[in-house]
Amino acid sequence: PSKGARGIRRRMGFAGMRKRDGLELQRRTGHKPEVDDMRDAEAKRILAMGYDGLRAGIRDGAYRHEDQDEDGIEAEFLYPGFFGLFSFENTELLVACQKNYNDWLHDYASASNGRLFGLAAIPIQDPQAAVEEIDRVVKKGFKGGCIPCTAPPEVPYKDECYEPVWAAAEEANFPLSMHVGTNAYVPAQYRQKSALPRDETFDYASTPNTVQRTLVDLMCRGVAERHPNLKFVVGEFNAGWIAHWLDRVDQGLLREHRFKSRDFTGERPHEVWRRQFYATIEDDRPAVLTREIIGLDNLMWGSDYPHVDSTWPCSMQVLDEIFEGVGDDDRHKITRDNVKALYGI
């Protein structure tokens, strides 16, 4: 927002702009509001002011309760909003920026009277620095952290160089989240020119592809097995795809071993997922309907405020719609109890 109106797409915006005078939200049943029309004169005026044009709680944690109360939210866990923070090629710069961000986030959340919990950025590209940062932020009171949803291509997460990081997070009971867009590198299909033109609808629909390779490395290549008490969170990829995908991973691992003429004797990926992995949803009715397959204890709802994909300020209506026909106990698990249990709050 600090860049004002320069370079803004025709339709995008921020959820924190949705309460402006004269705006009628457009929303399909069971879904978040539609993105803004950036040709709107008032939207242009707001963004031209940078952060000063947005709601006070977006910048100052002491005012965030106003936005929470508007939406029926008791407390929030906060993911990093600047995804480029995870992809700097200069590792020394990356470590310094993430430490600086974590200090700012600590101050922001501390001003909220216990209604905000920050998730620290962990500079895993430098494993030693990552271990040191986990120790530092745990002492500051952080309950969990974030690592890139895609590892550097030459050093996938199954590499032994990350073992000290997994061990430190496990020992500290420090869940590690992988939020959409936090790539340590941009996958090839999004970088290289292709004979086929880019298709925005396909790209949006296939977003989970960017984290699926990461999940296979963690679930099937020994990381989860060696660290059975380490928890991972798949953030803002939604989860309706997970039930079918886990079944495919189970099948794929068995086929891999059969092709190599050896029996598979380890844990099925589905079992590993149930024990150690979680996913967040926003307006995902398919995930709610397949919750018994994914794991009722493995789903957590979030509003994604103040990003454009947020359900704010309609979260209660969206929840009523996606949980239609679902018992209160299951709804309470997904909207509050599971996150309380995971982070110990």
C-alpha positions in Angstrom: 0.0 0.0 0.0 2.9 2.4 0.5 3.3 2.6 -3.3 -0.1 4.2 -3.5 -2.0 3.6 -6.7 1.0 2.8 -8.9 0.9 -0.5 -10.6 -2.3 -1.7 -9.1 -4.3 -4.3 -11.0 -7.7 -3.5 -12.3 -9.4 -5.7 -9.6 -7.7 -6.4 -6.3 -7.6 -4.3 -3.2 -7.6 -5.1 0.6 -10.3 -6.4 2.8 -9.8 -3.4 5.0 -11.3 -1.2 2.3 -14.6 -3.0 2.3 -16.4 -0.8 4.9 -16.1 2.5 2.9 -19.1 4.6 2.3 -21.3 3.7 -0.6 -19.7 0.2 -1.2 -22.1 -2.7 -1.6 -20.3 -6.0 -1.1 -20.8 -8.6 -3.8 -20.6 -12.2 -2.4 -21.8 -15.6 -3.6 -23.3 -17.9 -0.9 -20.6 -19.7 1.0 -17.8 -17.6 -0.4 -15.8 -14.5 0.5 -16.6 -11.1 -0.9 -15.5 -10.4 -4.5 -12.3 -8.4 -5.0 -12.5 -4.6 -5.4 -12.8 -2.7 -8.7 -9.7 -0.6 -8.6 -11.2 1.9 -11.0 -13.4 3.1 -8.2 -12.5 6.7 -7.3 -12.7 6.1 -3.6 -10.6 3.0 -3.8 -7.9 5.0 -5.7 -8.1 7.8 -3.1 -7.6 5.3 -0.2 -4.7 3.5 -1.8 -3.0 6.7 -2.8 -2.7 7.4 1.0 -0.7 4.2 1.6 -1.3 2.7 5.0 -2.7 5.9 6.3 -5.8 5.3 4.1 -6.5 1.8 5.6 -8.1 0.8 8.9 -5.9 1.7 11.9 -5.8 -2.0 13.1 -3.9 -3.1 10.0 -0.9 -1.1 11.2 -1.4 -0.8 14.9 -2.2 -3.9 17.0 -3.9 -1.8 19.7 -6.7 -1.1 17.2 -7.0 -4.5 15.7 -9.8 -5.4 18.1 -12.1 -3.1 16.2 -11.7 -5.2 13.1 -12.1 -8.4 15.1 -15.2 -7.2 16.8 -16.7 -6.2 13.5 -16.3 -9.8 12.3 -17.0 -11.8 15.4 -13.4 -12.9 15.9 -12.0 -13.5 19.4 -8.3 -13.9 18.6 -6.1 -14.4 15.5 -2.8 -16.0 14.6 -0.9 -13.8 12.1 1.0 -14.9 9.1 3.7 -12.8 7.3 2.0 -10.6 4.7 5.0 -9.8 2.6 5.8 -13.1 0.9 9.0 -11.8 -0.8 10.4 -11.9 2.7 11.1 -15.6 2.2 12.8 -15.5 -1.2 15.7 -13.1 -1.0 18.7 -14.5 -2.8 21.0 -12.8 -0.4 20.8 -15.0 2.7 22.4 -12.5 5.0 19.8 -9.9 4.0 17.1 -12.5 4.4 18.1 -13.4 7.9 18.4 -9.7 8.9 15.0 -8.8 7.4 13.2 -11.7 9.0 14.6 -10.9 12.4 13.6 -7.3 12.0 10.1 -8.4 10.9 9.8 -10.7 14.0 10.7 -7.9 16.3 8.0 -5.7 14.7 5.4 -8.4 14.8 6.1 -9.0 18.5 5.5 -5.3 19.2 2.3 -5.3 17.0 0.8 -8.4 18.7 1.8 -7.3 22.2 -0.4 -4.2 21.8 -3.5 -6.3 21.3 -4.3 -7.3 24.9 -3.9 -11.0 24.2 -6.0 -11.1 21.0 -3.1 -11.4 18.5 -0.5 -14.1 18.2 2.3 -13.7 15.7 3.9 -16.5 13.7 7.6 -15.8 13.3 9.4 -15.9 10.0 12.1 -18.6 10.2 15.2 -18.1 7.9 15.5 -21.8 7.0 17.8 -21.1 4.0 20.5 -20.7 6.7 19.8 -23.6 9.0 22.0 -22.4 11.8 20.4 -19.0 11.8 17.0 -20.7 11.8 17.8 -22.6 14.9 19.1 -19.5 16.6 15.9 -17.6 15.5 13.6 -20.3 16.8 15.3 -20.1 20.2 15.2 -16.3 20.2 11.5 -15.9 19.3 10.4 -18.7 21.6 11.9 -16.7 24.4 9.9 -13.7 23.2 6.7 -15.7 23.5 6.0 -16.8 19.9 3.9 -20.0 19.7 5.0 -21.0 16.1 6.7 -19.9 13.0 6.6 -19.9 9.2 9.0 -21.5 6.7 8.8 -21.2 2.9 6.1 -23.4 1.3 8.7 -24.4 -1.3 12.3 -25.2 -0.3 15.3 -24.0 -2.4 15.3 -26.3 -5.4 18.8 -27.6 -4.9 18.2 -28.3 -1.2 14.7 -29.9 -0.7 13.3 -30.2 2.9 14.3 -33.9 2.9 17.9 -32.9 2.9 19.8 -33.7 6.2 21.0 -30.1 6.4 17.6 -29.1 7.9 17.8 -31.7 10.7 18.9 -29.2 13.3 15.9 -27.0 12.4 13.4 -29.8 12.7 14.9 -30.9 16.0 14.8 -27.4 17.4 11.2 -26.8 16.5 10.1 -30.2 17.8 11.9 -29.7 21.1 10.3 -26.3 21.5 6.8 -27.6 20.6 6.9 -24.9 17.8 4.6 -25.7 14.9 5.9 -24.7 11.5 3.5 -23.2 8.9 3.9 -23.0 5.2 1.7 -20.2 3.8 0.7 -19.9 0.2 3.0 -17.6 -1.7 6.0 -17.9 0.6 8.2 -19.5 -2.0 11.9 -19.9 -1.4 12.0 -20.0 -5.2 9.3 -19.6 -7.9 8.5 -23.0 -9.4 9.6 -23.4 -13.0 6.1 -23.4 -14.5 5.7 -19.8 -13.3 9.1 -18.6 -14.4 9.8 -20.1 -17.8 8.3 -19.1 -21.1 6.0 -21.8 -22.5 4.5 -22.6 -25.8 1.2 -22.2 -24.0 0.2 -18.8 -22.7 -0.3 -18.3 -19.0 -3.9 -19.0 -17.9 -4.9 -17.1 -14.7 -7.8 -19.4 -13.9 -5.6 -22.5 -14.1 -2.9 -20.9 -12.1 -5.4 -19.9 -9.3 -7.0 -23.3 -9.3 -3.7 -25.2 -9.2 -2.2 -23.2 -6.3 -1.9 -26.3 -4.1 0.6 -27.8 -6.5 3.3 -25.5 -5.0 3.1 -27.1 -1.6 2.4 -30.7 -2.6 6.0 -31.6 -3.4 7.0 -30.1 -0.1 4.4 -32.2 1.8 5.7 -35.4 0.1 9.2 -34.6 1.2 8.1 -34.0 4.7 5.6 -36.9 5.0 7.3 -39.6 2.9 11.0 -39.0 2.9 11.8 -39.4 6.6 11.3 -36.0 8.2 8.0 -36.7 10.0 9.2 -40.2 10.9 12.3 -38.9 12.6 10.4 -36.1 14.3 7.0 -37.5 15.2 6.1 -34.7 17.6 6.9 -31.9 15.1 3.7 -30.2 13.7 3.3 -28.6 10.2 0.5 -26.3 9.0 -0.5 -25.8 5.4 -1.7 -22.2 5.4 -4.3 -20.7 3.1 -4.2 -23.3 0.4 -7.7 -24.3 1.5 -8.2 -28.1 2.0 -11.0 -29.5 -0.1 -8.3 -31.1 -2.3 -6.5 -32.9 0.5 -8.8 -35.9 1.0 -8.3 -37.1 -2.6 -4.7 -36.1 -2.7 -3.8 -38.1 0.4 -5.3 -41.1 -1.2 -3.2 -40.6 -4.3 0.0 -40.1 -2.2 -0.8 -43.4 -0.4 -1.2 -45.2 -3.7 1.9 -43.5 -5.2 4.2 -44.6 -2.4 3.0 -48.2 -2.6 3.5 -48.2 -6.4 7.0 -46.7 -5.9 8.0 -49.6 -3.7 6.4 -52.2 -5.9 8.3 -50.9 -9.0 11.5 -51.4 -7.0 10.4 -54.9 -6.0 10.4 -54.3 -2.3 7.6 -54.2 0.2 6.5 -51.0 1.9 6.6 -51.4 5.7 6.4 -47.8 6.9 3.5 -45.6 7.9 1.0 -44.6 5.3 1.2 -40.9 4.4 -2.4 -40.6 5.5 -1.5 -41.7 9.0 1.4 -39.3 9.1 -0.9 -36.5 8.1 -3.4 -37.2 10.8 -0.6 -37.2 13.4 1.4 -34.2 12.4 -0.2 -32.0 9.7 -2.9 -29.3 9.7 -4.5 -27.2 7.0 -6.4 -23.9 7.2 -9.5 -23.0 5.3 -11.5 -19.8 4.6 -14.6 -20.4 2.5 -14.1 -24.1 1.8 -17.3 -26.1 1.9 -15.7 -29.2 0.2 -13.2 -29.4 3.1 -16.0 -29.3 5.7 -17.8 -32.1 3.8 -14.7 -34.3 3.7 -13.5 -33.4 7.2 -13.7 -37.0 8.4 -11.2 -38.1 5.7 -8.9 -35.2 6.1 -9.1 -35.4 9.9 -11.6 -33.4 12.0 -8.7 -32.5 14.3 -6.5 -31.3 11.4 -8.6 -28.5 10.0 -8.5 -24.8 11.2 -10.5 -21.9 9.9 -9.1 -18.4 9.3 -10.4 -15.2 7.8 -7.2 -14.2 6.0 -7.8 -10.6 7.1 -6.8 -8.1 5.8 -5.8 -9.7 2.5 -8.0 -9.6 -0.6 -9.0 -13.3 -0.1 -10.5 -12.5 3.4 -14.0 -13.3 4.5 -14.0 -10.1 6.5 -16.5 -8.5 7.4 -18.8 -11.4 6.5 -17.1 -14.2 8.3 -20.0 -15.3 10.4 -22.3 -15.5 7.4 -19.7 -17.5 5.4 -19.2 -19.9 8.4 -23.0 -20.4 8.7 -23.1 -21.3 5.0 -20.1 -23.6 4.8 -21.1 -25.4 8.0 -24.8 -25.8 7.0 -26.0 -29.1 8.3 -22.8 -29.7 10.4 -23.1 -30.1 14.2 -21.8 -27.4 16.6 -19.1 -29.6 18.0 -17.4 -30.1 14.7 -17.8 -26.4 13.9 -16.2 -25.4 17.2 -13.3 -27.7 16.6 -12.5 -26.2 13.2 -13.1 -22.6 14.2 -11.4 -22.5 17.6 -10.6 -25.7 19.5 -8.1 -27.2 17.1 -6.0 -24.0 17.0 -6.1 -23.7 20.8 -4.9 -27.3 21.1 -2.1 -26.9 18.5 -0.6 -23.8 19.9 -1.5 -24.3 23.6 -3.4 -21.2 24.2 
